[in-house]
């Protein structure tokens, strides 16, 4: 299963997203669910950097992608919301393969 964990700060702005695991729908390199999730999360990292000029801390490993921001604003909120829109759609279509958890930092 792919677990997507989203963390927001005390202002309820998302500052971290982590996707880890595998959907196990097909063999590695052939799994459309993994590919879709990876594409959305990678696009978020790229958009934060290229479109907004942010410097997120990213960690990439097999089955893991983490994006961390020091500061969030309305523009980063929009990019995270757009990414979550796509991820929630995938999770609805494949609830046994993708789970999204949200947490708030106190």
C-alpha positions in Angstrom: 0.0 0.0 0.0 1.1 3.6 -0.7 0.7 5.8 2.4 0.6 9.5 1.8 1.1 11.6 5.0 0.4 15.3 4.9 1.4 17.6 7.8 0.2 21.1 8.4 1.5 23.7 10.7 -0.4 25.6 13.4 -1.7 28.0 10.8 -3.2 24.9 8.9 -0.8 25.4 6.0 0.7 22.2 4.6 4.4 22.1 5.1 5.2 18.4 4.5 4.1 15.6 2.3 5.5 12.1 2.3 4.5 9.2 0.0 6.0 5.8 0.7 5.2 2.2 -0.1 4.1 0.5 -3.3 0.6 -0.2 -4.6 1.5 -3.7 -5.7 -1.0 -3.6 -8.5 1.6 -4.8 -11.0 5.3 -5.5 -11.3 7.7 -2.6 -10.6 7.8 -0.3 -13.6 4.3 -1.5 -14.8 2.2 -0.3 -11.9 -0.1 2.6 -13.0 -1.1 3.5 -9.5 2.5 3.9 -8.3 3.2 5.9 -11.5 0.3 8.2 -11.0 1.1 8.9 -7.4 4.8 9.4 -8.2 4.0 11.8 -11.0 1.7 14.0 -8.9 4.2 14.2 -6.0 7.2 14.8 -8.2 5.3 17.5 -10.0 4.5 19.1 -6.7 8.2 19.2 -5.8 9.1 20.6 -9.2 6.3 23.2 -9.1 7.3 24.5 -5.7 10.9 25.0 -7.0 10.3 26.2 -10.6 7.0 28.1 -10.4 7.3 29.5 -6.9 11.0 29.7 -6.4 10.8 27.8 -3.1 13.6 25.5 -2.0 11.8 22.5 -0.4 13.9 19.8 1.3 13.2 16.6 -0.6 14.2 13.0 0.0 13.9 10.4 -2.7 14.5 6.7 -2.3 13.0 3.6 -3.6 9.3 3.8 -2.6 9.7 7.1 -0.8 9.4 10.7 -1.7 9.3 13.4 1.0 8.8 17.2 0.5 9.3 19.6 3.4 8.9 23.4 3.4 10.2 25.7 6.1 7.5 28.3 5.3 4.1 28.0 3.5 1.9 30.6 2.0 -1.2 30.9 -0.1 0.7 29.9 -3.3 2.1 26.7 -1.7 -1.3 25.9 -0.3 -2.7 26.0 -3.8 -0.1 23.6 -5.1 -0.5 21.2 -2.2 -4.3 21.3 -2.6 -4.1 20.6 -6.3 -1.8 17.6 -5.7 -4.1 16.3 -3.0 -7.1 16.6 -5.3 -5.4 14.2 -7.7 -4.2 11.9 -4.9 -7.6 11.7 -3.4 -9.1 10.7 -6.7 -6.6 7.9 -7.0 -7.3 6.9 -3.4 -11.0 6.7 -4.1 -10.5 4.5 -7.1 -8.0 2.3 -5.3 -8.7 2.4 -1.6 -6.9 -0.9 -0.9 -3.8 0.5 -2.6 -3.6 4.2 -1.5 -4.3 5.8 1.9 -4.0 9.5 2.8 -3.4 10.7 6.4 -3.4 14.3 7.5 -1.7 15.6 10.7 -1.4 19.0 12.3 1.6 20.2 14.2 0.8 21.8 17.5 
